Amino acid sequence: MSEDEREIEDLQVEVAALLSDYVHAPLLEDQYVRGVLPVPSQAPAVRAVLGDRAESTPARLTAYEIPLRTGEDLRTAYDVVALLRAVHTGTHIYPRSRVTSVMGMDLYLVDPAQVKEASFTTDDWTATLLRCLAHPCDPPEERHGARLRGFLFRHGGALRLYMDSDEVRGVIAADVRPGGALTALLAALPSLLGEEHRISEEPGDPHCRYLVDLTDW
């Protein structure tokens, strides 16, 4: 297997994992993810099936094939979510050559150049951050840093994370603003929890020793 084929397979795995969140929660309005299909013949694409909650009748489901490659680069799993929301919102006219069927479902071959991706929402960013903290990729014996003990949505779009760490005693609260450079925030969190100039007492929250304000980080 070539390196390119392996990257496509890994990305299909990421897309399936991310879209599984929308089996019980709607991807948009009343539409749920009812399937994620790796495209046959090792094609650089993925197929997502949308429909009403708990629907399984093929004629009532719609499948979209999303190309995973954009020029020399690969799309991310989050790009796939954004494209799916966009193609299932409003009216989109597909030429006959881009409409077919698979397993009894209508299948639309999406051309990303003809679609304006839907914006990633604050809840999307929040779910991504929480997922990364709650399910880190590293094996347990290689993990270092902070653990997620809880979270709370706050006013003004902030998210309060309740964390503990090998470096700091007890549970520390960190107010963050989801979005943007999540990878950098995740890497920096363990050290930020102990930065004294960021620490403030939080008498109104009995669930932590103190609060670290990272909303401007």
KOLGU-251390 format. One line per field, with one value per residue: x, y, z of N, C-alpha, C in turn; residue in three letters. Coordinates in Angstrom, 1 decimal. Each point is the difference from the previous one (the first is absolute). Layout:
BEGIN
n.xx [X;...]
n.yy [Y;...]
n.zz [Z;...]
ca.xx [X;...]
ca.yy [Y;...]
ca.zz [Z;...]
c.xx [X;...]
c.yy [Y;...]
c.zz [Z;...]
rest [ALA;...]
***
This chain:
BEGIN
n.xx [0.8;-0.4;0.9;-0.3;0.0;1.1;0.4;-0.5;0.6;1.1;-0.1;-0.3;1.0;0.7;-0.3;0.2;1.1;0.3;-0.3;0.7;0.5;-0.3;0.2;0.3;0.9;-0.9;0.3;-1.2;-0.7;-0.7;1.2;0.0;1.2;-0.3;1.1;1.1;0.3;1.0;0.4;-0.6;0.8;0.0;-1.2;0.6;-1.0;-1.1;-0.8;-0.8;-0.8;-0.9;-0.7;-1.3;-0.3;0.9;0.1;-0.5;-1.2;0.7;-1.2;0.1;1.1;0.9;0.7;1.1;0.7;0.9;0.6;1.0;0.2;0.8;0.2;1.1;-0.9;-0.2;-1.3;-0.5;-0.2;0.5;0.9;0.0;0.0;0.9;0.6;-0.2;0.3;1.0;0.4;-0.2;0.5;-1.3;0.0;0.3;0.4;-0.2;1.0;-0.7;1.2;-0.5;-1.0;0.1;0.1;-0.2;-0.1;-0.6;1.1;-0.6;1.0;0.4;0.6;0.5;-0.2;1.0;0.4;-1.1;0.7;-0.8;1.1;-0.8;-0.2;1.2;-0.9;-0.4;-1.2;0.3;0.5;-1.1;-0.8;0.7;0.0;-1.2;-0.2;0.8;-0.7;-1.2;0.4;1.0;0.7;0.8;0.7;-0.8;0.9;-0.4;-1.1;0.2;-0.2;-1.0;-0.9;-1.0;-0.5;-0.2;-1.2;-0.1;-1.1;0.7;-0.5;-0.5;-0.5;0.3;1.0;-0.6;1.3;-0.3;1.3;0.7;1.1;1.1;-0.1;-1.3;-0.1;-0.9;-1.3;0.4;-0.6;-0.3;-0.2;-0.6;0.5;-0.9;0.9;0.4;1.0;-0.9;0.8;0.2;-1.3;-0.3;1.0;-0.5;-1.2;0.7;0.7;-1.1;-0.4;1.3;-0.3;0.7;0.5;-0.3;0.5;-1.3;-0.4;-0.7;-0.4;-0.5;1.2;-0.8;0.1;0.7;1.4;0.2;-0.1;0.2;0.1;-0.5;-1.0;1.2;0.1]
n.yy [-1.2;0.9;1.0;0.3;-1.3;-0.1;1.2;-0.4;-1.2;0.6;0.8;-1.1;-0.6;1.1;0.0;-1.3;0.2;1.0;-0.6;-0.9;1.2;-0.1;-1.1;0.6;0.8;0.9;-0.4;0.1;0.9;-0.7;0.3;-1.3;-0.4;-0.6;0.5;-0.6;0.2;-0.9;0.9;-0.8;-1.0;0.2;0.4;1.2;-0.6;0.6;-0.9;1.0;-0.7;0.8;0.2;-0.3;0.4;-1.0;0.8;-1.0;0.5;-0.8;-0.2;-0.1;-0.5;0.9;-0.5;0.5;0.1;0.1;0.7;-0.8;0.1;1.1;-0.1;0.5;0.6;-0.4;-0.1;0.7;-0.8;1.1;0.0;-1.4;0.3;1.0;-0.8;-0.9;0.9;0.4;-1.2;-0.2;1.2;0.5;0.7;-1.3;0.5;-1.3;0.1;-0.5;0.4;0.8;-0.6;-0.9;-1.2;-0.3;-1.3;0.5;0.7;1.2;0.1;1.0;0.2;0.4;1.2;-0.1;0.1;-0.8;-0.2;0.8;-0.3;-0.8;1.0;-0.2;-0.6;0.8;-0.6;0.2;1.2;0.3;-0.7;0.7;1.2;-0.2;-0.3;1.0;0.7;-0.4;0.0;0.3;0.2;0.6;-1.0;-0.6;-0.9;0.6;0.0;1.3;0.6;0.6;-0.3;-0.3;0.8;1.1;0.5;1.3;0.1;1.1;1.1;0.6;-1.2;0.2;-0.8;-0.5;-0.3;-1.1;0.4;-1.2;0.0;-0.7;1.2;-0.1;0.3;-1.0;0.4;0.3;1.2;-0.2;1.3;-0.6;0.5;-1.0;-0.6;0.1;0.4;-1.0;-0.4;1.3;0.3;-1.1;0.4;1.2;-0.6;-1.1;0.8;0.3;-1.2;0.0;0.7;0.5;0.7;-1.2;-0.3;-0.4;0.4;-1.1;1.0;0.3;-0.6;-0.8;0.0;1.1;-0.2;0.3;1.2;-0.5;1.3;-0.9;0.9;0.6;-1.3]
n.zz [0.0;-0.9;0.2;-1.3;-0.3;0.8;-0.5;-1.2;0.2;0.5;-1.1;-0.7;0.8;-0.2;-1.3;0.0;0.7;-0.8;-1.2;0.7;0.3;-1.3;0.6;1.2;-0.5;-0.4;-1.3;-0.4;0.7;-0.9;-0.5;0.0;0.5;-1.2;-0.5;0.0;-1.3;0.2;-0.9;-0.8;-0.2;1.3;-0.4;-0.3;0.6;0.5;0.4;0.2;0.8;-0.4;1.1;0.2;1.3;0.2;-1.1;-0.6;-0.5;-0.9;-0.4;1.3;-0.5;0.3;-1.0;0.6;-1.2;1.0;-1.0;0.4;-1.3;0.3;-1.3;0.6;0.6;1.2;-0.1;1.0;1.0;0.5;-1.0;0.2;1.3;-0.3;-0.8;0.9;1.0;-0.8;-0.4;1.3;-0.3;-0.2;-1.1;-0.3;-1.1;-0.2;-0.8;-1.1;-0.5;0.9;-0.5;0.9;0.2;1.3;-0.1;-1.1;0.3;0.0;-1.0;0.7;-1.2;1.2;-0.7;0.8;-1.2;0.0;1.1;0.7;0.5;0.8;0.8;0.6;0.8;1.0;-0.2;-1.3;0.2;0.7;-0.8;-1.0;0.7;0.3;-1.3;-0.4;0.9;-0.3;-1.3;0.8;-1.1;0.9;0.0;0.9;-0.3;-1.2;0.7;-0.3;1.1;-0.6;0.9;-0.8;1.0;-0.8;-0.4;-0.3;-0.8;-0.4;0.7;-1.1;-0.1;1.3;0.1;1.1;0.0;0.5;0.4;-0.1;0.7;-0.6;-0.7;0.0;1.3;0.1;0.0;-1.2;0.1;-1.3;0.0;-1.1;-1.2;-0.2;-0.8;-1.3;0.6;-0.2;-1.1;-0.3;0.2;-0.6;-0.8;0.1;0.0;-0.1;-0.8;-0.8;0.4;-0.1;-1.1;0.9;-1.1;-0.3;1.1;0.2;1.2;0.2;0.9;-1.2;-0.1;0.6;-1.3;0.4;0.0;-1.3;-0.6;-1.2;-0.3;-1.0;0.2;0.4;0.3]
ca.xx [-0.8;0.8;-0.2;-1.2;-1.2;-0.1;-0.5;-1.4;-0.7;0.0;-1.0;-1.3;-0.2;-0.3;-1.4;-1.0;0.0;-0.7;-1.4;-0.8;-0.6;-1.3;-1.0;-1.1;-0.2;-0.1;1.1;-0.7;-1.4;-0.5;0.8;1.0;0.9;-0.5;1.0;1.3;0.4;1.2;-0.3;0.7;1.1;1.1;-0.1;0.2;-1.2;-0.8;-1.5;-0.7;-1.4;-0.8;-1.4;-0.7;0.5;-0.4;-0.4;0.9;-0.5;0.9;-0.7;-0.1;1.3;0.8;1.4;0.8;1.4;0.8;1.4;0.8;1.2;-0.2;1.3;1.0;-0.3;-1.2;-1.0;-0.1;-1.3;-0.9;-0.4;-1.0;-1.2;-0.4;-0.6;-1.2;-1.0;-0.2;-0.8;-1.4;-0.7;-0.3;-0.2;1.2;-0.4;1.1;-0.1;-0.3;1.2;0.4;-1.1;-0.1;-0.6;0.8;-0.8;-1.4;0.0;0.5;1.3;0.5;1.5;0.1;1.1;0.2;0.2;-1.3;-0.7;0.6;0.0;-0.6;0.9;0.1;-0.7;0.6;-0.2;0.9;1.3;0.0;0.0;1.4;0.9;-0.4;0.3;1.5;0.4;-0.6;0.5;1.3;0.5;1.2;-0.2;0.1;1.3;0.7;-0.7;0.5;-0.7;-1.3;-1.1;-1.3;-0.8;-1.4;-0.1;-1.2;-0.2;-0.1;-0.5;1.0;0.7;1.1;-0.1;0.8;0.6;0.5;1.1;1.0;1.3;1.1;0.8;-0.7;-0.8;-1.4;-0.6;0.2;-0.9;0.6;-0.9;0.6;-1.0;0.2;0.2;1.3;1.2;-0.2;1.1;1.0;-0.6;0.1;1.4;0.4;-0.9;0.6;0.9;-0.8;-0.7;0.8;0.6;-0.5;-0.6;-1.3;-0.8;-0.9;-0.9;-1.4;-0.8;-1.4;0.0;0.6;0.5;1.4;0.8;0.1;-0.3;1.0;-0.7;0.8;-0.8;0.7;1.2]
ca.yy [1.2;1.2;1.0;0.8;-0.8;-0.1;1.3;0.0;-0.9;0.6;1.1;-0.6;-0.4;1.2;0.5;-0.9;0.3;1.3;0.0;-0.9;0.9;0.6;-1.1;0.3;1.5;0.4;0.7;1.3;0.0;-1.4;-1.0;-0.8;-0.8;-1.4;-0.9;0.5;-1.1;0.2;-0.2;-1.2;0.1;0.9;1.4;1.0;0.6;-0.7;0.2;0.2;-0.2;0.8;-0.3;0.2;-0.8;-1.4;-0.5;-1.0;-0.3;0.7;1.1;1.3;0.4;0.6;-0.1;1.0;-0.4;1.1;-0.3;0.3;0.7;1.3;0.3;-0.9;-0.2;-0.8;0.6;-0.6;-0.5;1.1;0.5;-0.8;0.4;1.3;-0.2;-0.7;1.0;0.9;-0.6;-0.4;1.3;0.7;-0.7;-0.2;-0.7;-0.9;-0.6;-1.4;-0.8;0.0;-0.6;-1.4;-0.7;-1.1;-0.8;0.5;1.4;1.0;0.4;1.3;0.2;1.4;0.8;1.1;1.3;0.6;0.0;0.8;-0.8;0.6;0.4;-0.9;0.7;0.0;-1.3;-0.9;0.2;-0.5;-1.4;-0.4;0.1;-1.0;-1.4;-0.2;-0.1;-1.2;-1.2;0.3;-1.0;-0.7;-1.1;0.5;0.0;1.1;1.3;0.9;1.3;0.2;-0.8;0.6;-0.5;0.5;1.2;0.8;1.2;1.3;1.1;0.6;-1.0;-0.7;-1.4;-0.2;-1.3;-0.4;-0.8;-0.2;-0.1;-0.5;1.1;0.9;-0.8;0.3;0.3;1.4;0.4;0.8;0.6;0.1;0.3;-1.0;0.5;0.4;-0.9;-1.0;-0.8;0.7;0.1;-1.3;-0.2;0.9;-0.1;-0.5;1.0;1.2;-0.1;0.4;1.4;0.8;1.2;-0.3;-0.6;0.9;-0.7;-0.1;-0.4;-0.4;-1.3;-0.9;-1.2;0.2;0.8;1.3;0.1;0.6;0.6;-0.2;0.4;0.9;-0.7]
ca.zz [0.0;0.0;1.0;-0.3;0.3;1.4;0.5;-0.3;0.9;1.3;0.0;0.0;1.4;0.8;-0.4;0.6;1.4;0.3;-0.3;0.9;1.0;-0.5;0.0;1.0;0.0;-1.4;-0.7;-0.2;0.1;0.4;-0.7;0.8;-0.8;0.1;-0.5;-0.5;-0.9;-0.7;-1.4;-0.6;-0.9;0.6;-0.5;1.1;0.3;1.0;-0.2;1.2;-0.2;0.9;0.0;1.2;1.1;0.0;-1.3;-0.7;-1.3;-0.9;-0.9;0.8;0.4;-1.1;0.1;-0.6;-0.1;0.2;-0.2;1.1;-0.4;-0.5;-0.6;0.5;1.4;0.4;0.9;1.4;0.4;0.3;-1.3;-0.4;0.7;-0.5;-1.4;0.1;0.4;-1.0;-1.2;0.4;0.4;-1.1;-1.3;-0.8;-1.3;-0.3;-1.4;0.0;0.2;1.4;0.7;-0.2;1.1;0.6;1.1;0.1;0.4;-1.0;0.3;-0.7;0.0;0.3;-0.5;1.0;-0.7;-0.2;1.3;1.0;1.3;1.1;1.0;1.1;1.1;1.3;0.6;-0.7;0.5;1.4;0.0;-0.4;1.1;1.1;-0.5;0.1;1.4;0.6;-0.7;-0.6;-0.9;0.5;0.9;1.4;0.5;-0.6;0.2;1.0;0.0;0.7;-0.2;0.1;1.0;-0.2;-0.7;0.1;-0.9;0.7;-0.8;-0.9;-0.9;0.6;0.5;1.2;0.1;1.4;-0.3;1.0;-0.6;0.8;0.4;0.9;0.9;0.0;-1.2;-0.4;-1.0;-1.0;-1.0;-1.3;-1.0;-1.0;-1.4;-0.4;0.1;1.1;0.2;0.9;1.3;0.6;0.3;1.0;1.2;1.3;0.6;0.2;1.2;1.2;-0.1;1.1;-0.4;-0.6;1.1;0.7;0.8;-0.6;1.1;-0.4;-0.6;1.0;-0.6;-0.3;0.9;-0.5;-1.4;-0.9;-1.1;-1.2;-1.0;-1.0;-0.4]
c.xx [0.9;-0.3;-1.3;-1.2;-0.2;-0.6;-1.5;-0.8;-0.1;-1.0;-1.4;-0.4;-0.4;-1.4;-1.1;-0.1;-0.7;-1.5;-0.9;-0.6;-1.4;-1.0;-1.1;-0.2;-0.1;1.2;-0.5;-1.5;-0.5;0.7;1.1;0.8;-0.5;1.0;1.3;0.6;1.4;-0.2;0.8;1.2;1.1;-0.1;0.2;-1.3;-0.7;-1.5;-0.7;-1.5;-0.8;-1.5;-0.6;0.6;-0.6;-0.5;1.0;-0.5;0.8;-0.7;-0.2;1.3;0.7;1.5;0.8;1.4;0.8;1.5;0.9;1.3;-0.3;1.4;1.0;-0.3;-1.2;-0.9;0.1;-1.4;-1.0;-0.4;-1.2;-1.3;-0.6;-0.6;-1.3;-1.2;-0.4;-0.9;-1.4;-0.8;-0.3;-0.2;1.3;-0.3;1.2;-0.2;-0.2;1.2;0.4;-1.1;-0.1;-0.6;1.0;-0.8;-1.4;-0.1;0.4;1.4;0.4;1.5;0.3;1.3;0.3;0.2;-1.3;-0.8;0.8;-0.1;-0.7;1.0;0.0;-0.6;0.9;-0.1;0.8;1.4;0.1;0.0;1.3;0.9;-0.3;0.4;1.5;0.5;-0.4;0.5;1.4;0.5;1.1;-0.3;0.2;1.4;0.8;-0.7;0.6;-0.9;-1.3;-1.1;-1.3;-0.8;-1.5;0.1;-1.3;0.0;-0.2;-0.5;1.1;0.8;1.2;-0.4;0.9;0.4;0.4;1.0;0.8;1.3;1.0;0.7;-0.7;-1.0;-1.5;-0.6;0.1;-1.1;0.7;-1.1;0.7;-1.1;0.3;0.1;1.4;1.1;-0.2;1.2;1.0;-0.5;0.1;1.4;0.4;-0.7;0.8;0.9;-0.8;-0.7;0.7;0.6;-0.6;-0.7;-1.4;-1.1;-0.9;-0.8;-1.4;-0.9;-1.3;0.0;0.7;0.6;1.5;0.7;0.1;-0.3;1.2;-0.8;0.9;-0.9;0.6;1.3;0.0]
c.yy [1.3;0.9;0.8;-0.8;-0.2;1.3;0.0;-0.9;0.6;1.1;-0.5;-0.4;1.3;0.5;-0.9;0.3;1.3;0.0;-0.9;0.9;0.4;-1.2;0.3;1.5;0.4;0.7;1.4;-0.2;-1.4;-1.1;-0.6;-0.8;-1.5;-1.0;0.8;-1.2;0.4;-0.3;-1.2;0.4;1.0;1.4;1.0;0.7;-0.8;0.3;0.1;-0.1;0.8;-0.3;0.4;-0.9;-1.4;-0.5;-1.0;-0.5;0.7;1.1;1.3;0.5;0.7;-0.1;1.0;-0.5;1.3;-0.3;0.4;0.8;1.3;0.4;-1.0;-0.4;-0.9;0.9;-0.6;-0.5;1.2;0.7;-0.8;0.3;1.3;-0.2;-0.8;0.9;0.9;-0.7;-0.4;1.2;0.7;-0.9;-0.1;-0.8;-0.9;-0.4;-1.5;-0.9;-0.1;-0.5;-1.5;-0.7;-1.1;-0.6;0.5;1.4;0.9;0.4;1.2;0.1;1.5;0.5;1.1;1.4;0.7;0.2;1.0;-0.7;0.8;0.3;-1.0;0.8;0.0;-1.4;-1.1;0.1;-0.6;-1.5;-0.6;0.0;-1.0;-1.4;-0.2;-0.1;-1.3;-1.3;0.3;-1.2;-0.8;-1.2;0.5;0.2;1.2;1.3;0.8;1.3;-0.1;-1.0;0.8;-0.7;0.4;1.3;0.7;1.1;1.2;1.1;0.6;-0.9;-0.7;-1.4;-0.2;-1.5;-0.3;-1.1;-0.4;-0.3;-0.6;1.2;0.9;-0.8;0.4;0.2;1.5;0.3;0.9;0.5;0.2;0.4;-0.9;0.6;0.3;-1.1;-1.0;-0.8;0.7;0.1;-1.4;-0.3;0.9;-0.1;-0.4;1.1;1.2;-0.1;0.5;1.4;0.9;1.3;-0.2;-0.4;1.1;-0.9;0.0;-0.5;-0.5;-1.5;-1.0;-1.3;0.0;0.7;1.4;0.0;0.6;0.5;0.0;0.5;0.9;-0.7;-0.3]
c.zz [0.0;1.2;-0.2;0.3;1.5;0.6;-0.3;1.0;1.4;0.1;0.0;1.4;0.8;-0.3;0.6;1.5;0.3;-0.3;0.9;1.1;-0.5;-0.3;0.9;0.1;-1.5;-0.5;-0.3;0.0;0.3;-0.7;0.8;-0.9;0.2;-0.6;-0.4;-0.8;-0.6;-1.5;-0.5;-0.9;0.5;-0.5;1.1;0.3;1.1;-0.3;1.3;-0.3;1.0;-0.1;1.3;1.1;-0.1;-1.3;-0.6;-1.3;-1.1;-0.8;0.8;0.5;-1.2;0.3;-0.8;-0.1;0.1;-0.4;1.1;-0.4;-0.6;-0.5;0.5;1.5;0.2;0.8;1.3;0.2;0.2;-1.3;-0.6;0.6;-0.5;-1.4;0.1;0.4;-1.2;-1.1;0.4;0.5;-1.3;-1.3;-0.8;-1.3;-0.4;-1.5;0.1;0.3;1.4;0.9;-0.3;1.2;0.5;1.1;0.2;0.4;-1.2;0.5;-0.8;0.2;0.1;-0.6;1.0;-0.6;-0.2;1.3;1.0;1.4;1.1;1.1;1.2;1.2;1.2;0.7;-0.7;0.6;1.5;0.0;-0.4;1.2;1.1;-0.4;0.1;1.5;0.6;-0.6;-0.7;-0.8;0.5;0.9;1.5;0.6;-0.5;0.3;1.1;0.0;0.8;-0.4;0.1;1.1;-0.1;-0.8;0.2;-1.0;0.9;-0.9;-0.9;-0.9;0.6;0.5;1.2;0.0;1.4;-0.3;1.2;-0.7;1.0;0.7;1.1;0.9;-0.2;-1.4;-0.3;-1.2;-1.0;-1.0;-1.3;-1.0;-1.2;-1.4;-0.2;0.3;1.2;0.3;1.0;1.4;0.7;0.5;1.2;1.3;1.3;0.7;0.4;1.4;1.2;-0.1;1.0;-0.4;-0.6;1.1;0.7;0.9;-0.6;1.2;-0.3;-0.6;1.0;-0.6;-0.4;1.1;-0.4;-1.5;-0.8;-1.2;-1.2;-1.2;-1.0;-0.5;-1.5]
rest [MET;SER;GLU;ASP;GLU;ARG;GLU;ILE;GLU;ASP;LEU;GLN;VAL;GLU;VAL;ALA;ALA;LEU;LEU;SER;ASP;TYR;VAL;HIS;ALA;PRO;LEU;LEU;GLU;ASP;GLN;TYR;VAL;ARG;GLY;VAL;LEU;PRO;VAL;PRO;SER;GLN;ALA;PRO;ALA;VAL;ARG;ALA;VAL;LEU;GLY;ASP;ARG;ALA;GLU;SER;THR;PRO;ALA;ARG;LEU;THR;ALA;TYR;GLU;ILE;PRO;LEU;ARG;THR;GLY;GLU;ASP;LEU;ARG;THR;ALA;TYR;ASP;VAL;VAL;ALA;LEU;LEU;ARG;ALA;VAL;HIS;THR;GLY;THR;HIS;ILE;TYR;PRO;ARG;SER;ARG;VAL;THR;SER;VAL;MET;GLY;MET;ASP;LEU;TYR;LEU;VAL;ASP;PRO;ALA;GLN;VAL;LYS;GLU;ALA;SER;PHE;THR;THR;ASP;ASP;TRP;THR;ALA;THR;LEU;LEU;ARG;CYS;LEU;ALA;HIS;PRO;CYS;ASP;PRO;PRO;GLU;GLU;ARG;HIS;GLY;ALA;ARG;LEU;ARG;GLY;PHE;LEU;PHE;ARG;HIS;GLY;GLY;ALA;LEU;ARG;LEU;TYR;MET;ASP;SER;ASP;GLU;VAL;ARG;GLY;VAL;ILE;ALA;ALA;ASP;VAL;ARG;PRO;GLY;GLY;ALA;LEU;THR;ALA;LEU;LEU;ALA;ALA;LEU;PRO;SER;LEU;LEU;GLY;GLU;GLU;HIS;ARG;ILE;SER;GLU;GLU;PRO;GLY;ASP;PRO;HIS;CYS;ARG;TYR;LEU;VAL;ASP;LEU;THR;ASP;TRP]
***
